[in-house]
Every structure is written in structure tokens, then in C-alpha cells.
Amino acid sequence: MDFNDTPQEAAFRAEARTWLAANAPEFIIKAGETLTDAEEVARGRAWQRRLAEGGFAGILLPKSLGGRGGATMEAVVFGEEEGNYHLPKGPYIGIGLGMALPVINKHGTPEQIGKFAAPTLKGEVTWCQLFSEPAAGSDLAGIRTRAVKDGDDWVVNGQKVWSSWAHHADWGILIVRTDTSVPKHKGMSFFVVDMKTPGIDVRPIRQISGMSDFNETFFTDVRIPDSNRIGGVGDGWACAMTVLMGERLNQGGEGKHGGIAALIAYAADTPRDGGTALDSGSVRVSLAAAYAEEQAERYFQARLRTMVSRGENPGALASIVKLAYTTRYQKTAGLSLEVRGLAGLAPPEGDTETRRIQYDYIWATALRVAGGADEVLRNQISERILGMPGEIRTDKNVPFDQL
């Protein structure tokens, strides 16, 4: 494991840093700036278009599809440098780049790759993820949304939930059940669906934060062409795992607007007992522990990225990245509020920084469920990495229609 850039990576980092310094400031979300959902998506699309124009939109995809044709470590390096700016990089962009394109690229046809790659890279097409259901969240294989073949189409009926930014998505990645006569992991198929298709009803969910990032999505006799199927019939679970591994491996990595460095600066700016919170020994001990955890996660991510650069598959190790990041994210936000004292509960008017941290703390709760709940990830780590006995599964090898 090597934490240092190679000469080639160092040269690319310098190129990326120079380009970002010249282009990113125009698109950043400034401290205290409030955007509507539509405004944020519009700015995110514009930034994605600028990335495409600069040759940084799809670093791993071939140039023929609008990508850069670069190496895995170039994508990692650019992500680190881009993270130094507070840019509109929400799920409306991230799902397309980090979930839709990887699964289409691995399991899709050349025609499907050609249809979706360039528009997604240019920000012309946004995506949402249609996986979880009211009775199938942590147990994704328990989905009940059905797709029945009818000629050249599939007719879909069912409900999805927690569909991030589906109300502003052009397309969705959708997993459905196409065969109930086989065990639950084998009877699913994977599709891409135009969110403007008749029969799709997207209903925003009001969250505790007052926002409505999530949605319920209902399907009533929705017709999806078979040409929109990704992979073979029954290959839905394999496609879903491609999506989830990428989602988990890409967690983490705060830039200058987050992480322990920002927390230390926040403590130094918080008045306490004639000095600042940073003068407190207990605060410094808490900050030191948080810093150690951040560095441990950073070095573990470097280990996995070294594996990727060698062409190795991290597999279940990606679960550790997601679990470590989301738990630390919430812990760090909570520590920030504790440092602030009573103002952390009721910040004065105009204190946008504390309100941002309050939002981070609330949002971290959702992240500990999205993309794999903590308990599910711990099971994967214990069974697939540590070799511990698996939990008893009474539904194993039982046809879905008999459960």
C-alpha cells in the first residue's frame, strides 16, 4: 500500500487542481446560500456540462463515449480535488455517474451504453434509484414490485420508497421481480425507465429537516420496453450488487468544507470561558480521537484504492468504507454541536454554519440506512471478511411465492 502519488498521478493532480481553480468558483454553493431543488439541479447540470467540456466528466469511460479514458486512480485523485469545493453534486448527478453508468457499462449492451453515457456525462440526463420498497429495505431481495412480460414490453406494478430526487429525475434504475417461482435472489431483473412514462406517480416525502429529498414512487401498469432491460432476465441481483458496491466504495471524503479540519476551525471560532472551545482539554481530546478515526478511514480507503488500481475487486471490504464513513459523519456532526453548546440547539439568527451542521447531523441518520443499513453491513463484514458463521436463513432456496 502506497499513500503517495506516483509521478503520473502527481502530474494529473496538478492539472486537475489548476482546472478546478479556474472553473469551480463559478458554480460553488456559498455559505448561507439557499437554493430551491430546481435551482440546485440546474446548477448541478451546468457544472456537469462544464466538467464534460473540460474532459473530466467520465474519467473512466472511453473517449468515444465522451469520457476521458483514464485510470482508476485519476478518478480518485480528481474526486479528492473536486471535494475541496462545495459544488452541486447531489444524487441527481451522483446516481447517474456512480450507479447508472457503472451498471449499464458492465451489464448493458453497446446500444444502451451509447444511448445513455454521453447525455449523462454532459448533465443532460439525471437519474434516480428505484430499489427500496416499504417491505424491502435492508432485505432488498424481498422486493414485490412485479414486471410481467407482454409482447415486447414489461408491465410493472408496485411501489418504491426513499427514491432520492426522483421528482427531478429524467430516468431511473429499477429492480423488479419477474419470477416468483424461484428463490428471492434469483427472480429479479433490472431495467432503466423513463420517469415520464405514463403510470409513474412520484410523491415527495416531507422529512424532519423540512426538506423533501426523498419520494414514494408508484407504478401502475407502467410499460417498459424490453430494450430497456439491463442484463439478462433474472440477473437483477448481480446488477444491483454492481450498483451497491460502487455506492459504498465511493462514500466519504470531505473537502475543505467538512471533516476534522473544519471542526477544529469551528472550535477555535466558538467563544467559551473567556477563550475558545479549542482551549478546553476535553474538547481537544475529543478532536484528537475524531482526527484519528478520520485518518484511519482515509488510509483504509487508500488501501482499497490501491487494490482497485491493481485490478482487484474489494468486494465486501467496500462495506467497511460505508459503515465507517456514515457513523463517523454523524459522530463528528454531533461533536460539532456539543462544542457549540446551547447555540448548537438554538443558533442565533444568521448563524448559517451551525444550521448547516444541524442539517448534517440529521442527514447522517438517513445515510446510515441508505445504501445498506449498519446492521446489514456488519453482517457482511462478519460473514464475508471475518469468516464468522452466517445467520440462519429460513427463506434460503425457498421459492418466493412460497414465503
For each residue, the residues with C-beta under 8 A, 3 or more apart:
1: 299 302 303 306
2: 306
3: 299 302
4:
5: 9 10 13 77
6: 9 10 73
7: 10 11
8: 11 12
9: 5 6 12 13 73 74 77
10: 5 6 7 13 14
11: 7 8 14 15
12: 8 9 15 16 70 74 77 78
13: 5 9 10 16 17 77 81
14: 10 11 17 18
15: 11 12 18 19
16: 12 13 19 20 56 77 78 81 82
17: 13 14 20 21 81
18: 14 15 21 22
19: 15 16 22 23 54 56
20: 16 17 23 24 81 82 84 85
21: 17 18 24 25
22: 18 19
23: 19 20 26 27 50 54
24: 20 21 27 28 47 82 85 87
25: 21 28 85
26: 23 50
27: 23 24 43 46 47 50 87 88
28: 24 25 85 86 87
29: 33 35 40 43 86 87 88
30: 33 86
31: 352 353 356
32: 352
33: 29 30
34:
35: 29 39 40 43 88
36: 39 40
37: 40 41 165 167 168 212
38: 41 42 168
39: 35 36 42 43
40: 29 35 36 37 43 44 88 90 92
41: 37 38 44 45 88 90 92 126 165 168
42: 38 39 45 46
43: 27 29 35 39 40 46 47 88
44: 40 41 47 48 88 89 90 92 93 123 126
45: 41 42 48 49 93 123 124 126
46: 27 42 43 49 50 123
47: 24 27 43 44 50 51 87 88 89 93 123
48: 44 45 51 52 57 93 121 122 123
49: 45 46 52 53 122 123 124
50: 23 26 27 46 47 53 54
51: 47 48 54 56 57 121 123
52: 48 49 55 56 57 58 66 121 122 123
53: 49 50
54: 19 23 50 51 57
55: 52 68
56: 16 19 51 52 59 68 78
57: 48 51 52 54 66 67 68 121 122
58: 52 61 65 66 67 68 97 101 117 121
59: 56 67 68 70 74 75 78
60: 67 68 70 71 72 75
61: 58 65 66 67 68 69 101 105 117 121
62: 65 67 69
63: 66 67 68 69
64:
65: 58 61 62 113 114 117 118 121
66: 52 57 58 61 63 117 118 121 122
67: 57 58 59 60 61 62 63 70 117 121
68: 55 56 57 58 59 60 61 63 74
69: 61 62 63
70: 12 59 60 67 74 75
71: 60 74 75 309
72: 60 75 76 305 308 309
73: 6 9 76 77 305 308 309
74: 9 12 59 68 70 71 77 78
75: 59 60 70 71 72 78 79
76: 72 73 79 80 305 308
77: 5 9 12 13 16 73 74 80 81
78: 12 16 56 59 74 75 81 82
79: 75 76 82 83 250 253
80: 76 77 83 84 253
81: 13 16 17 20 77 78 84
82: 16 20 24 78 79 85 87 89 255
83: 79 80 253 254 255
84: 20 80 81 255 256
85: 20 24 25 28 82 255 256 257
86: 28 29 30 255 257
87: 24 27 28 29 47 82
88: 27 29 35 40 41 43 44 47 93
89: 44 47 82 93 94
90: 40 41 44 93 94 165
91: 94 95 128 129 164 165 213
92: 40 41 44 95 96 126 127 128 165 168 169
93: 44 45 47 48 88 89 90 96 97 123 126
94: 89 90 91 97 98 99
95: 91 92 98 99 100 126 127 128 129 164 165 169 173
96: 92 93 99 100 101 120 125 126 127 171
97: 58 93 94 100 101 120 121
98: 94 95 101 102 246 247 250
99: 94 95 96 102 103 127 129 173 243 246 247
100: 95 96 97 103 104 116 120 127 171 173 192
101: 58 61 96 97 98 104 105 116 117 120 121
102: 98 99 105 106 242 243 246
103: 99 100 106 107 108 173 190 230 239 242 243
104: 100 101 107 108 112 113 116 117 192 230
105: 61 101 102 108 113 117
106: 102 103 242
107: 103 104 190 230 231 235 238 239 242
108: 103 104 105 112 113 230 231
109: 112 113
110: 113 114
111: 114 115 227
112: 104 108 109 115 116 192 227 230
113: 65 104 105 108 109 110 116 117
114: 65 110 111 117 118
115: 111 112 119
116: 100 101 104 112 113 119 120 125 171 192
117: 58 61 65 66 67 101 104 105 113 114 120 121
118: 65 66 114 121 122
119: 115 116 122 124 125
120: 96 97 100 101 116 117 123 124 125 127
121: 48 51 52 57 58 61 65 66 67 97 101 117 118
122: 48 49 52 57 66 118 119
123: 44 45 46 47 48 49 51 52 93 120 126
124: 45 49 119 120
125: 96 116 119 120 170 171
126: 41 44 45 92 93 95 96 123 165 168 169 170 171
127: 92 95 96 99 100 120 169 170 171 172 173
128: 91 92 95 163 164 165 166 169 171 172 173 195 215 217
129: 91 95 99 163 164 172 173 243
130: 160 163 166 172 173 174 175 193 217
131: 140 143 160 173 175 240 243
132: 136 137 140 160 161 162 163
133: 136 137 142 143 144 145 158 159 160 161
134: 137 159 161
135: 142 144
136: 132 133 139 140 141 142 143 144
137: 132 133 134 140 161 162 369 373
138: 369 372 373 375 376
139: 136 142
140: 131 132 136 137 143 175 240
141: 136 184 185 188 237
142: 133 135 136 139 184
143: 131 133 136 140 158 175 176 177 188
144: 133 135 136 158 177
145: 133 156 157 158 159 160 176 177 219
146: 156 157 158 176 177 178 180
147: 154 155 156 176 177 178 189 191 224
148: 154 155 178
149: 153 154 178 226
150: 153 154 155 223
151:
152: 225 226 227
153: 149 150 223 224 225 226
154: 147 148 149 150 176 178 189 191 223 224 225 226 229
155: 147 148 150 221 222 223
156: 145 146 147 174 176 191 193 199 219 221 222 223 224
157: 145 146 219 220 221 222
158: 133 143 144 145 146 176 218 219
159: 133 134 145 216 217 218 219
160: 130 131 132 133 145 163 174 216 217 218 219
161: 132 133 134 137 205 214 215 216 217
162: 132 137 205 214 215 370
163: 128 129 130 132 160 166 172 202 214 215 216 217
164: 91 95 128 129 213 214 215 370
165: 37 41 90 91 92 95 126 128 168 169 213 215
166: 128 130 163 169 172 195 202 215 217
167: 37 202 204 212 215
168: 37 38 41 92 126 165
169: 92 95 126 127 128 165 166 172 195
170: 125 126 127 194 195 196
171: 96 100 116 125 126 127 128 192 193 194 195
172: 127 128 129 130 163 166 169 192 193 195 217
173: 95 99 100 103 127 128 129 130 131 190 191 192 230 243
174: 130 156 160 190 191 192 193 224
175: 130 131 140 143 188 189 190 191 236 239 240
176: 143 145 146 147 154 156 158 188 189 191 236
177: 143 144 145 146 147 180 187 188 189 400
178: 146 147 148 149 154 187 188 189 233 234 236
179: 182 186 187 233 234 400
180: 146 177 187 399 400 401
181: 187 399 400 401
182: 179 186 187 234 399 400
183: 186 187 395 396 397 398 399 400
184: 141 142 187 188 395 400 403
185: 141 188 237
186: 179 182 183 234 237
187: 177 178 179 180 181 182 183 184 234 400
188: 141 143 175 176 177 178 184 185 234 236 237 240
189: 147 154 175 176 177 178 229 231 232 233 234 235 236
190: 103 107 173 174 175 229 230 231 235 236 239 240
191: 147 154 156 173 174 175 176 224 228 229 230
192: 100 104 112 116 171 172 173 174 228 230
193: 130 156 171 172 174 197 200 222 224 228
194: 170 171 197
195: 128 166 169 170 171 172 200 202
196: 170 200
197: 193 194 200 222 223 224
198: 222 223
199: 156 219 220 221 222 223
200: 193 195 196 197 217 218 219 222
201: 217 218 220
202: 163 166 167 195 215 216 217
203: 215 216 217 218
204: 167 212 214 215
205: 161 162 212 214 215 216
206: 210 212
207: 210 211 212 213 214 362 366
208: 362
209: 359 362 363
210: 206 207
211: 207
212: 37 167 204 205 206 207 215
213: 91 164 165 207
214: 161 162 163 164 204 205 207 366
215: 128 161 162 163 164 165 166 167 202 203 204 205 212
216: 159 160 161 163 202 203 205
217: 128 130 159 160 161 163 166 172 200 201 202 203
218: 158 159 160 200 201 203
219: 145 156 157 158 159 160 199 200 222
220: 157 199 201
221: 155 156 157 199
222: 155 156 157 193 197 198 199 200 219
223: 150 153 154 155 156 197 198 199
224: 147 153 154 156 174 191 193 197 228 229
225: 152 153 154 228
226: 149 152 153 154 229
227: 111 112 152
228: 191 192 193 224 225
229: 154 189 190 191 224 226 233
230: 103 104 107 108 112 173 190 191 192 239
231: 107 108 189 190 235 236 238 239
232: 189 235
233: 178 179 189 229
234: 178 179 182 186 187 188 189
235: 107 189 190 231 232 238 239
236: 175 176 178 188 189 190 231 239 240
237: 141 185 186 188 240 241
238: 107 231 235 241 242
239: 103 107 175 190 230 231 235 236 242 243
240: 131 140 175 188 190 236 237 243 244
241: 237 238 244 245
242: 102 103 106 107 238 239 245 246
243: 99 102 103 129 131 173 239 240 246 247
244: 240 241 247 248 371 372
245: 241 242 248 249 314 315 318
246: 98 99 102 242 243 249 250
247: 98 99 243 244 250 251 322 371
248: 244 245 251 318 319 321 322 371 372 377
249: 245 246 304 308 314 318 321 322
250: 79 98 246 247
251: 247 248 321 322 325 326 371
252: 297 301 321 324 325
253: 79 80 83 301
254: 83 257 258 259 262
255: 82 83 84 85 86 258 259
256: 84 85 261 262
257: 85 86 254 262
258: 254 255 262 360
259: 254 255 262 263 294 332
260: 263 264 287 290 291 294 332
261: 256 264 265
262: 254 256 257 258 259 265 266
263: 259 260 266 267 287 290 332 335 336 339
264: 260 261 267 268 278 287
265: 261 262 268 269
266: 262 263 269 270 336 339 340 353 357
267: 263 264 270 276 277 278 283 287 339
268: 264 265 276 277 278
269: 265 266 276
270: 266 267 276 277 278 339 340 341 343
271: 275 276 277
272: 275 276 277 279 280 341
273: 279 280
274:
275: 271 272 278 279
276: 267 268 269 270 271 272 279
277: 267 268 270 271 272 280 283 339 340 341
278: 264 267 268 270 275 283 284 287
279: 272 273 275 276 283
280: 272 273 277 283 284
281: 284 285
282: 285 286
283: 267 277 278 279 280 286 287 339
284: 278 280 281 287 288
285: 281 282 288 289
286: 282 283 289 290 335 338
287: 260 263 264 267 278 283 284 290 291 335
288: 284 285 291 292
289: 285 286 292 293
290: 260 263 286 287 293 294 328 331 332 335
291: 260 287 288 294 295
292: 288 289 295 296
293: 289 290 296 297 324 328 331
294: 259 260 290 291 297 298 328 332
295: 291 292 298 299
296: 292 293 299 300 324
297: 252 293 294 300 301 321 324 325 328
298: 294 295 301 302
299: 1 3 295 296 302 303
300: 296 297 303 304 320 321 324
301: 252 253 297 298 304 305 321
302: 1 3 298 299 305 306
303: 1 299 300 306 307
304: 249 300 301 307 308 314 317 318 321
305: 72 73 76 301 302 308 309
306: 1 2 302 303 309 310
307: 303 304 310 312 313 314 317
308: 72 73 76 249 304 305 311 312 314
309: 71 72 73 305 306
310: 306 307
311: 308
312: 307 308
313: 307
314: 245 249 304 307 308 317 318
315: 245 318 384
316: 319 380 381 384 385
317: 304 307 314 320 321 385
318: 245 248 249 304 314 315 321 322
319: 248 316 322 323 372 377 380 381
320: 300 317 323 324 377 381 385
321: 248 249 251 252 297 300 301 304 317 318 324 325
322: 247 248 249 251 318 319 325 326 371 372 377
323: 319 320 326 327 374 377 378 381
324: 252 293 296 297 300 320 321 327 328
325: 251 252 297 321 322 328 329
326: 251 322 323 329 330 364 367 368 374
327: 323 324 330 331 368 374
328: 290 293 294 297 324 325 331 332
329: 325 326 332 333 360 364 367
330: 326 327 333 334 361 364 365 367 368
331: 290 293 327 328 334 335
332: 259 260 263 290 294 328 329 335 336
333: 329 330 336 337 357 360 361 364
334: 330 331 337 338 361
335: 263 286 287 290 331 332 338 339
336: 263 266 332 333 339 340 344 357 360 361
337: 333 334 340 344 345 354 357 358 361
338: 286 334 335 341 344
339: 263 266 267 270 277 283 335 336 344
340: 266 270 277 336 337 343 344 347 354 357
341: 270 272 277 338 344
342: 345 346
343: 270 340 346 347 348 351 354
344: 336 337 338 339 340 341 347 354 357 358
345: 337 342
346: 342 343
347: 340 343 344 351 354 355 358
348: 343 351
349:
350:
351: 343 347 348 354 355
352: 31 32 355 356
353: 31 266 356 357
354: 337 340 343 344 347 351 357 358
355: 347 351 352 358 359
356: 31 352 353 359 360
357: 266 333 336 337 340 344 353 354 360 361
358: 337 344 347 354 355 361 362
359: 209 355 356 362 363
360: 258 329 333 336 356 357 363 364
361: 330 333 334 336 337 357 358 364 365
362: 207 208 209 358 359 365 366
363: 209 359 360 366 367
364: 326 329 330 333 360 361 367 368
365: 330 361 362 368 369
366: 207 214 362 363 369 370
367: 326 329 330 363 364 370 371
368: 326 327 330 364 365 373 374
369: 137 138 365 366 373 374
370: 162 164 366 367
371: 244 247 248 251 322 367
372: 138 244 248 319 322 376 377 380
373: 137 138 368 369 376 377
374: 323 326 327 368 369 377 378
375: 138 378 379
376: 138 372 373 379 380
377: 248 319 320 322 323 372 373 374 380 381
378: 323 374 375 381 382
379: 375 376 382 383 390 391
380: 316 319 372 376 377 383 384 385
381: 316 319 320 323 377 378 384 385 386
382: 378 379 385 386 388
383: 379 380 386 387 388 389 390 391
384: 315 316 380 381
385: 316 317 320 380 381 382
386: 381 382 383
387: 383
388: 382 383
389: 383
390: 379 383 393
391: 379 383
392:
393: 390 396
394: 398
395: 183 184 398 403
396: 183 393
397: 183
398: 183 394 395 402 403
399: 180 181 182 183 402 403
400: 177 179 180 181 182 183 184 187 403
401: 180 181
402: 398 399
403: 184 395 398 399 400
